[in-house]
Amino acid sequence: MAISECPECTYHIPLPPNIAVGDIINCPDCGALLKLVSDFPPVFEAVKEE
Ligand SMILES: [Zn+2]
């Protein structure tokens, strides 16, 4: 399973098996909203809420 790092807290997040670029998840550690912006390598970008 691929692992990526939370840009907010550096927690190592295991990627869900069916995640795709553009999907948004919550960091399981800090709760930040993260959008997958690349899948190879997997990179998350924090989503800032208005
Ligand atoms: Zn986090």
PDB file of the backbone (N, CA, C, O) and the ligand in Angstrom, with CONECT records:
HET     ZN  A 101       1
ATOM      1  N   MET A   1       0.847  -1.199   0.000  1.00  0.00           N
ATOM      2  CA  MET A   1       0.000   0.000   0.000  1.00  0.00           C
ATOM      3  C   MET A   1       0.877   1.242   0.000  1.00  0.00           C
ATOM      4  O   MET A   1       1.883   1.312   0.706  1.00  0.00           O
ATOM      5  N   ALA A   2       0.478   2.214  -0.801  1.00  0.00           N
ATOM      6  CA  ALA A   2       1.246   3.455  -0.876  1.00  0.00           C
ATOM      7  C   ALA A   2       1.028   4.295   0.383  1.00  0.00           C
ATOM      8  O   ALA A   2      -0.023   4.239   1.021  1.00  0.00           O
ATOM      9  N   ILE A   3       2.027   5.051   0.705  1.00  0.00           N
ATOM     10  CA  ILE A   3       1.994   5.941   1.866  1.00  0.00           C
ATOM     11  C   ILE A   3       2.324   7.356   1.367  1.00  0.00           C
ATOM     12  O   ILE A   3       3.210   7.539   0.532  1.00  0.00           O
ATOM     13  N   SER A   4       1.609   8.334   1.882  1.00  0.00           N
ATOM     14  CA  SER A   4       1.986   9.709   1.601  1.00  0.00           C
ATOM     15  C   SER A   4       2.001  10.483   2.904  1.00  0.00           C
ATOM     16  O   SER A   4       1.515  10.009   3.931  1.00  0.00           O
ATOM     17  N   GLU A   5       2.569  11.688   2.850  1.00  0.00           N
ATOM     18  CA  GLU A   5       2.761  12.450   4.073  1.00  0.00           C
ATOM     19  C   GLU A   5       1.786  13.620   4.139  1.00  0.00           C
ATOM     20  O   GLU A   5       1.575  14.321   3.149  1.00  0.00           O
ATOM     21  N   CYS A   6       1.198  13.822   5.306  1.00  0.00           N
ATOM     22  CA  CYS A   6       0.339  14.981   5.514  1.00  0.00           C
ATOM     23  C   CYS A   6       1.194  16.246   5.513  1.00  0.00           C
ATOM     24  O   CYS A   6       2.162  16.333   6.269  1.00  0.00           O
ATOM     25  N   PRO A   7       0.848  17.242   4.665  1.00  0.00           N
ATOM     26  CA  PRO A   7       1.642  18.482   4.634  1.00  0.00           C
ATOM     27  C   PRO A   7       1.465  19.335   5.881  1.00  0.00           C
ATOM     28  O   PRO A   7       2.252  20.252   6.119  1.00  0.00           O
ATOM     29  N   GLU A   8       0.447  19.047   6.677  1.00  0.00           N
ATOM     30  CA  GLU A   8       0.181  19.844   7.870  1.00  0.00           C
ATOM     31  C   GLU A   8       0.911  19.298   9.093  1.00  0.00           C
ATOM     32  O   GLU A   8       1.443  20.072   9.889  1.00  0.00           O
ATOM     33  N   CYS A   9       0.943  17.977   9.251  1.00  0.00           N
ATOM     34  CA  CYS A   9       1.488  17.408  10.489  1.00  0.00           C
ATOM     35  C   CYS A   9       2.551  16.342  10.232  1.00  0.00           C
ATOM     36  O   CYS A   9       3.108  15.791  11.181  1.00  0.00           O
ATOM     37  N   THR A  10       2.841  16.041   8.957  1.00  0.00           N
ATOM     38  CA  THR A  10       3.837  15.044   8.533  1.00  0.00           C
ATOM     39  C   THR A  10       3.465  13.607   8.905  1.00  0.00           C
ATOM     40  O   THR A  10       4.297  12.705   8.810  1.00  0.00           O
ATOM     41  N   TYR A  11       2.215  13.395   9.330  1.00  0.00           N
ATOM     42  CA  TYR A  11       1.751  12.027   9.566  1.00  0.00           C
ATOM     43  C   TYR A  11       1.822  11.229   8.264  1.00  0.00           C
ATOM     44  O   TYR A  11       1.497  11.743   7.194  1.00  0.00           O
ATOM     45  N   HIS A  12       2.243   9.987   8.363  1.00  0.00           N
ATOM     46  CA  HIS A  12       2.322   9.135   7.177  1.00  0.00           C
ATOM     47  C   HIS A  12       0.978   8.454   6.960  1.00  0.00           C
ATOM     48  O   HIS A  12       0.574   7.581   7.728  1.00  0.00           O
ATOM     49  N   ILE A  13       0.298   8.869   5.900  1.00  0.00           N
ATOM     50  CA  ILE A  13      -1.069   8.423   5.633  1.00  0.00           C
ATOM     51  C   ILE A  13      -1.059   7.260   4.650  1.00  0.00           C
ATOM     52  O   ILE A  13      -0.541   7.394   3.541  1.00  0.00           O
ATOM     53  N   PRO A  14      -1.629   6.111   5.044  1.00  0.00           N
ATOM     54  CA  PRO A  14      -1.798   5.031   4.075  1.00  0.00           C
ATOM     55  C   PRO A  14      -2.895   5.390   3.087  1.00  0.00           C
ATOM     56  O   PRO A  14      -4.003   5.735   3.499  1.00  0.00           O
ATOM     57  N   LEU A  15      -2.612   5.316   1.798  1.00  0.00           N
ATOM     58  CA  LEU A  15      -3.610   5.704   0.804  1.00  0.00           C
ATOM     59  C   LEU A  15      -4.707   4.655   0.688  1.00  0.00           C
ATOM     60  O   LEU A  15      -4.429   3.458   0.627  1.00  0.00           O
ATOM     61  N   PRO A  16      -5.957   5.114   0.659  1.00  0.00           N
ATOM     62  CA  PRO A  16      -7.045   4.176   0.371  1.00  0.00           C
ATOM     63  C   PRO A  16      -6.823   3.561  -1.007  1.00  0.00           C
ATOM     64  O   PRO A  16      -6.321   4.237  -1.905  1.00  0.00           O
ATOM     65  N   PRO A  17      -7.187   2.289  -1.192  1.00  0.00           N
ATOM     66  CA  PRO A  17      -6.869   1.592  -2.436  1.00  0.00           C
ATOM     67  C   PRO A  17      -7.522   2.189  -3.674  1.00  0.00           C
ATOM     68  O   PRO A  17      -7.003   2.028  -4.779  1.00  0.00           O
ATOM     69  N   ASN A  18      -8.640   2.868  -3.514  1.00  0.00           N
ATOM     70  CA  ASN A  18      -9.357   3.370  -4.687  1.00  0.00           C
ATOM     71  C   ASN A  18      -9.283   4.883  -4.823  1.00  0.00           C
ATOM     72  O   ASN A  18     -10.096   5.484  -5.525  1.00  0.00           O
ATOM     73  N   ILE A  19      -8.306   5.507  -4.153  1.00  0.00           N
ATOM     74  CA  ILE A  19      -8.205   6.961  -4.219  1.00  0.00           C
ATOM     75  C   ILE A  19      -7.681   7.379  -5.595  1.00  0.00           C
ATOM     76  O   ILE A  19      -6.876   6.670  -6.198  1.00  0.00           O
ATOM     77  N   ALA A  20      -8.139   8.528  -6.083  1.00  0.00           N
ATOM     78  CA  ALA A  20      -7.712   9.047  -7.374  1.00  0.00           C
ATOM     79  C   ALA A  20      -7.295  10.503  -7.210  1.00  0.00           C
ATOM     80  O   ALA A  20      -7.704  11.174  -6.263  1.00  0.00           O
ATOM     81  N   VAL A  21      -6.478  10.980  -8.138  1.00  0.00           N
ATOM     82  CA  VAL A  21      -6.062  12.383  -8.115  1.00  0.00           C
ATOM     83  C   VAL A  21      -7.301  13.279  -8.100  1.00  0.00           C
ATOM     84  O   VAL A  21      -8.238  13.075  -8.872  1.00  0.00           O
ATOM     85  N   GLY A  22      -7.290  14.261  -7.223  1.00  0.00           N
ATOM     86  CA  GLY A  22      -8.426  15.162  -7.085  1.00  0.00           C
ATOM     87  C   GLY A  22      -9.336  14.794  -5.923  1.00  0.00           C
ATOM     88  O   GLY A  22     -10.167  15.600  -5.506  1.00  0.00           O
ATOM     89  N   ASP A  23      -9.183  13.570  -5.393  1.00  0.00           N
ATOM     90  CA  ASP A  23      -9.987  13.160  -4.245  1.00  0.00           C
ATOM     91  C   ASP A  23      -9.518  13.890  -2.988  1.00  0.00           C
ATOM     92  O   ASP A  23      -8.345  14.238  -2.854  1.00  0.00           O
ATOM     93  N   ILE A  24     -10.451  14.110  -2.082  1.00  0.00           N
ATOM     94  CA  ILE A  24     -10.146  14.801  -0.829  1.00  0.00           C
ATOM     95  C   ILE A  24     -10.431  13.861   0.337  1.00  0.00           C
ATOM     96  O   ILE A  24     -11.494  13.245   0.413  1.00  0.00           O
ATOM     97  N   ILE A  25      -9.470  13.765   1.235  1.00  0.00           N
ATOM     98  CA  ILE A  25      -9.636  12.947   2.432  1.00  0.00           C
ATOM     99  C   ILE A  25      -9.292  13.788   3.650  1.00  0.00           C
ATOM    100  O   ILE A  25      -8.767  14.894   3.526  1.00  0.00           O
ATOM    101  N   ASN A  26      -9.593  13.255   4.825  1.00  0.00           N
ATOM    102  CA  ASN A  26      -9.167  13.876   6.071  1.00  0.00           C
ATOM    103  C   ASN A  26      -7.923  13.174   6.577  1.00  0.00           C
ATOM    104  O   ASN A  26      -7.844  11.946   6.570  1.00  0.00           O
ATOM    105  N   CYS A  27      -6.954  13.959   7.014  1.00  0.00           N
ATOM    106  CA  CYS A  27      -5.801  13.361   7.673  1.00  0.00           C
ATOM    107  C   CYS A  27      -6.285  12.642   8.926  1.00  0.00           C
ATOM    108  O   CYS A  27      -6.983  13.242   9.743  1.00  0.00           O
ATOM    109  N   PRO A  28      -5.926  11.354   9.100  1.00  0.00           N
ATOM    110  CA  PRO A  28      -6.389  10.626  10.287  1.00  0.00           C
ATOM    111  C   PRO A  28      -5.765  11.136  11.575  1.00  0.00           C
ATOM    112  O   PRO A  28      -6.259  10.827  12.660  1.00  0.00           O
ATOM    113  N   ASP A  29      -4.703  11.900  11.482  1.00  0.00           N
ATOM    114  CA  ASP A  29      -4.028  12.374  12.690  1.00  0.00           C
ATOM    115  C   ASP A  29      -4.478  13.774  13.097  1.00  0.00           C
ATOM    116  O   ASP A  29      -4.895  13.981  14.236  1.00  0.00           O
ATOM    117  N   CYS A  30      -4.396  14.751  12.165  1.00  0.00           N
ATOM    118  CA  CYS A  30      -4.709  16.137  12.525  1.00  0.00           C
ATOM    119  C   CYS A  30      -6.060  16.594  11.989  1.00  0.00           C
ATOM    120  O   CYS A  30      -6.545  17.662  12.363  1.00  0.00           O
ATOM    121  N   GLY A  31      -6.679  15.787  11.106  1.00  0.00           N
ATOM    122  CA  GLY A  31      -8.006  16.131  10.618  1.00  0.00           C
ATOM    123  C   GLY A  31      -8.026  17.116   9.471  1.00  0.00           C
ATOM    124  O   GLY A  31      -9.100  17.520   9.025  1.00  0.00           O
ATOM    125  N   ALA A  32      -6.849  17.517   8.976  1.00  0.00           N
ATOM    126  CA  ALA A  32      -6.800  18.464   7.861  1.00  0.00           C
ATOM    127  C   ALA A  32      -7.443  17.865   6.615  1.00  0.00           C
ATOM    128  O   ALA A  32      -7.365  16.660   6.374  1.00  0.00           O
ATOM    129  N   LEU A  33      -8.081  18.734   5.827  1.00  0.00           N
ATOM    130  CA  LEU A  33      -8.602  18.303   4.532  1.00  0.00           C
ATOM    131  C   LEU A  33      -7.457  18.305   3.536  1.00  0.00           C
ATOM    132  O   LEU A  33      -6.766  19.309   3.358  1.00  0.00           O
ATOM    133  N   LEU A  34      -7.269  17.159   2.887  1.00  0.00           N
ATOM    134  CA  LEU A  34      -6.132  16.990   1.989  1.00  0.00           C
ATOM    135  C   LEU A  34      -6.614  16.507   0.633  1.00  0.00           C
ATOM    136  O   LEU A  34      -7.401  15.566   0.532  1.00  0.00           O
ATOM    137  N   LYS A  35      -6.122  17.176  -0.418  1.00  0.00           N
ATOM    138  CA  LYS A  35      -6.454  16.753  -1.773  1.00  0.00           C
ATOM    139  C   LYS A  35      -5.255  16.054  -2.383  1.00  0.00           C
ATOM    140  O   LYS A  35      -4.122  16.525  -2.286  1.00  0.00           O
ATOM    141  N   LEU A  36      -5.529  14.916  -3.017  1.00  0.00           N
ATOM    142  CA  LEU A  36      -4.454  14.202  -3.704  1.00  0.00           C
ATOM    143  C   LEU A  36      -4.183  14.922  -5.024  1.00  0.00           C
ATOM    144  O   LEU A  36      -5.052  14.985  -5.894  1.00  0.00           O
ATOM    145  N   VAL A  37      -2.971  15.466  -5.166  1.00  0.00           N
ATOM    146  CA  VAL A  37      -2.642  16.246  -6.358  1.00  0.00           C
ATOM    147  C   VAL A  37      -1.746  15.476  -7.314  1.00  0.00           C
ATOM    148  O   VAL A  37      -1.530  15.919  -8.442  1.00  0.00           O
ATOM    149  N   SER A  38      -1.219  14.331  -6.889  1.00  0.00           N
ATOM    150  CA  SER A  38      -0.376  13.498  -7.739  1.00  0.00           C
ATOM    151  C   SER A  38      -0.464  12.096  -7.188  1.00  0.00           C
ATOM    152  O   SER A  38      -0.565  11.910  -5.976  1.00  0.00           O
ATOM    153  N   ASP A  39      -0.425  11.097  -8.067  1.00  0.00           N
ATOM    154  CA  ASP A  39      -0.484   9.733  -7.530  1.00  0.00           C
ATOM    155  C   ASP A  39       0.819   8.959  -7.710  1.00  0.00           C
ATOM    156  O   ASP A  39       0.951   7.853  -7.187  1.00  0.00           O
ATOM    157  N   PHE A  40       1.771   9.514  -8.431  1.00  0.00           N
ATOM    158  CA  PHE A  40       3.061   8.832  -8.525  1.00  0.00           C
ATOM    159  C   PHE A  40       4.168   9.858  -8.624  1.00  0.00           C
ATOM    160  O   PHE A  40       4.446  10.360  -9.713  1.00  0.00           O
ATOM    161  N   PRO A  41       4.809  10.182  -7.509  1.00  0.00           N
ATOM    162  CA  PRO A  41       4.504   9.670  -6.165  1.00  0.00           C
ATOM    163  C   PRO A  41       3.244  10.321  -5.611  1.00  0.00           C
ATOM    164  O   PRO A  41       2.862  11.402  -6.058  1.00  0.00           O
ATOM    165  N   PRO A  42       2.590   9.675  -4.640  1.00  0.00           N
ATOM    166  CA  PRO A  42       1.401  10.278  -4.057  1.00  0.00           C
ATOM    167  C   PRO A  42       1.742  11.521  -3.235  1.00  0.00           C
ATOM    168  O   PRO A  42       2.577  11.472  -2.331  1.00  0.00           O
ATOM    169  N   VAL A  43       1.086  12.629  -3.562  1.00  0.00           N
ATOM    170  CA  VAL A  43       1.333  13.898  -2.877  1.00  0.00           C
ATOM    171  C   VAL A  43      -0.005  14.506  -2.476  1.00  0.00           C
ATOM    172  O   VAL A  43      -0.920  14.621  -3.290  1.00  0.00           O
ATOM    173  N   PHE A  44      -0.101  14.891  -1.209  1.00  0.00           N
ATOM    174  CA  PHE A  44      -1.290  15.585  -0.734  1.00  0.00           C
ATOM    175  C   PHE A  44      -1.007  17.068  -0.587  1.00  0.00           C
ATOM    176  O   PHE A  44       0.104  17.487  -0.263  1.00  0.00           O
ATOM    177  N   GLU A  45      -2.058  17.856  -0.838  1.00  0.00           N
ATOM    178  CA  GLU A  45      -1.986  19.298  -0.641  1.00  0.00           C
ATOM    179  C   GLU A  45      -3.130  19.667   0.301  1.00  0.00           C
ATOM    180  O   GLU A  45      -4.255  19.191   0.147  1.00  0.00           O
ATOM    181  N   ALA A  46      -2.828  20.518   1.274  1.00  0.00           N
ATOM    182  CA  ALA A  46      -3.870  20.925   2.221  1.00  0.00           C
ATOM    183  C   ALA A  46      -4.918  21.763   1.508  1.00  0.00           C
ATOM    184  O   ALA A  46      -4.588  22.622   0.690  1.00  0.00           O
ATOM    185  N   VAL A  47      -6.184  21.508   1.824  1.00  0.00           N
ATOM    186  CA  VAL A  47      -7.294  22.287   1.270  1.00  0.00           C
ATOM    187  C   VAL A  47      -7.699  23.301   2.323  1.00  0.00           C
ATOM    188  O   VAL A  47      -8.070  22.945   3.442  1.00  0.00           O
ATOM    189  N   LYS A  48      -7.623  24.571   1.945  1.00  0.00           N
ATOM    190  CA  LYS A  48      -8.003  25.622   2.883  1.00  0.00           C
ATOM    191  C   LYS A  48      -9.481  25.923   2.725  1.00  0.00           C
ATOM    192  O   LYS A  48      -9.953  26.239   1.633  1.00  0.00           O
ATOM    193  N   GLU A  49     -10.199  25.821   3.822  1.00  0.00           N
ATOM    194  CA  GLU A  49     -11.627  26.126   3.780  1.00  0.00           C
ATOM    195  C   GLU A  49     -11.822  27.622   3.948  1.00  0.00           C
ATOM    196  O   GLU A  49     -11.114  28.282   4.708  1.00  0.00           O
ATOM    197  N   GLU A  50     -12.796  28.135   3.223  1.00  0.00           N
ATOM    198  CA  GLU A  50     -13.089  29.572   3.305  1.00  0.00           C
ATOM    199  C   GLU A  50     -13.717  29.907   4.648  1.00  0.00           C
ATOM    200  O   GLU A  50     -14.035  31.067   4.909  1.00  0.00           O
TER     201      GLU A  50
HETATM  202 ZN    ZN A 101      -2.177  15.713   9.319  1.00  0.00          ZN2+
END
